[in-house]
Amino acid sequence: MELYRVDYTLLGMVSSNCMKVLPISQSDEAEKKTQKIIVGDQEGIVQMFQIRKGKINMLFKTLPLEKITEVCLGGALGTVQDKIFLSMGTSVRGYTKKGRMFLSFDTGLLESIKCMYVTGNELLVSGKHIFSHFNDCKDISTYLCPELINSIITLDVIKMQGIMPILACADLCIRILEGSTVKETFYLSSEPTSLHLMKNNGGSYGNEVLVGLQNGHIVLLKIEKNASTSILWELVTQSKQGAITCIDCYEFNGEDHLLIGRQSGSVEVYSLESHSVPIEKYKYSCSESITSIQGGAIRSFGIPEIVVTTFTGWLFGLTFVDQHIDKEIVLESSNIILNDEKQKILDIRTEVSDLERQVAIERNKYLEFTQKSSRPSVLPYLAIKNSMFLDSENLIYHLIIELEATIDNILLQCNCLINLIDVENNNNAVVSKSKCKEEDNNKLLITYRCQLNTTKLELKMWSHEGDHGMLTLYITPLLQPKCCQVCKFPIKPLLYHQRTKKNIVYQPQSFMTLSGGFSLSEAHLWISNCLPGFPEKPASQENLEYSFESIILDTVLLCAYSRGSINIKTDNITAISILKDNFSRDATRKNIKLDMTYEISEGSLMLMIDAIVSKLKTDIKNDKTLKLINAIKQLSVNPNTNGESLTKEYLLMISNEDKLKQEVFHRPSRMQRLQAIMLALFDDWHKLKGLNVKPNSREDLQEALQTSNTLDSLISMFEL
């Protein structure tokens, strides 16, 4: 079965979790009324809707205020949760379902509220790093998180007999708080982006939490009263489906369902059971990122529906049964348009004519002010939703740009070499490449010209470790007057290292130590310029430690630093060489004298060569097999004797063609990248050991990397 979409209205831009469906009251249930929808947009406007007889009825609407960052429903515990709470700036406002404001509370946070959660008389709010807990608007506790906070929640207060705040943080972990201290830290396989209570109440015991991850997976955690945490199940999805942006649980037809919204625009419905992995039942995809998702009876009483908002402000519903199919068939067969349909068409035409007239008037005013006088033109500012994250499964970076207006074109410029990959099913842009001049310090100049009504563009890219620079995007919307906005993304030297768990038992055999007259902030800045996933500012500690893992070679990098000291441990010899060069450059720029010592072991060299060779053998074999399959297909063989002319080995090879192509597609150019890593390892080994490269030895190594037969003898080309 499919989900059928019905567009309700277009609002201003909507942030994540800023739309809720109010629970139905006893009086509405007795009168068989539909449920109400509350939405807060980035213009600060709060609106409540109700669908009656297919039309949207506005129940109340506020004047524009500050940007609304989250909408929550609350009320006294054990009662209907129909009180509306909004976060904007550093304050929280509360409204009744009739639009009367009963609360205006300034939290006093030093940064704007990013996340909020309300239960009973407990209010939890957080900015990027500061978390605060209020009880009856009285400050109970505050916690300064060293990492970026993505989402907050607390377990069921009644079932758990107390409050237990949970923070989803950017360092791949959730933090469980007790007062102002961290009681438990639990690491996940990817960065958690969204938290939601299982079945909206935490399950039977109130201690189950659904966690949406950056890589698209969904995890169900069980958290005990002593904060011990375990994973009940993990739903593994394909990385191309996108990060989780919103989660909801909804019961219909006597069965619990899990509703998922993704950044890629995908809406998914899963059948939900507490201790088994959910099974996908429905799926819908749109061209915009999903910001909120809720279940309810919106158009007709008792008929379930999924309500969705997108980043650009579309509010639409998804029904499981198309209620208009029979009506459309009747209309098509009889060619009769009902009177109410005629009136709707006339109303829409009148509204469009009024809008066109208003646009013409405003355009003439604009021309009068700008062209017939010396008054300057005011360029419009558009909010841009952009993200760039690492896909560890496919070894590529995803860059997503989304605007509230139609995109005219996007120009990409970078001073380091970047390889762009064609995105599957992304044919809404025309690519134009420009030649780069060396004197301009450009390595990349590409323009994407988008088709009409394109508000979102997704790009995939990869680069070699060691290259670093700044990727600059010049985004031009389809507006008058012509304007352009700039977004910048740093390309870091060790871009394929990602944060991992701190409790690593394995100790690398090579190390590098730096000491000098630099501060803790300077050490933090130097390391964060080389490695992704670092917090913006160092934590308030004297000694800091971070762990990284290379997603290409599976090596570990341990980094410990303090004031005047940096210690690096890793088996990745190239990483040590890259860090050494970058640290030296940064220290020289600030005229800081460094004492640098390092030791490179043969064990690290052997480990790296084994890791590269094992992957390179697989890629060379797959490449050779695909070329052989292509050659076999080009043979002029009689179709009637095709099966008899080929051996079982070749027939099996042809049957696995699609699988091999998928493996190559999901890890683009991995063979070339591994060969480049081996050549860089060869250069770094000789440089760090102070050895002279023998004539033609690098060319011999490059030739040996082309075939799998010579890979086992590569170690002989390194001077040990």
PyMOL commands that set and color helices and strands:
alter all, ss='L'
color gray80, all
select helices_A, chain A and resi 26-30+157-160+198-200+239-241+325-334+339-370+438-440+520-528+573-589+602-634+639-645+648-655+657-666+670-689+697-704+708-717
alter helices_A, ss='H'
color red, helices_A
select strands_A, chain A and resi 4-10+19-21+37-40+46-52+55-61+68-74+83-88+91-95+101-106+115-119+122-126+130-135+138-144+149-154+165-169+173-178+181-187+192-197+208-213+218-223+229-235+244-252+255-262+266-273+276-285+290-296+305-310+314-319+384-391+396-403+407-414+419-421+429-433+444-450+456-462+469-477+485-491+497-499+510-516+544-550+556-562+565-570+594-599
alter strands_A, ss='S'
color yellow, strands_A
deselect
rebuild
show_as cartoon
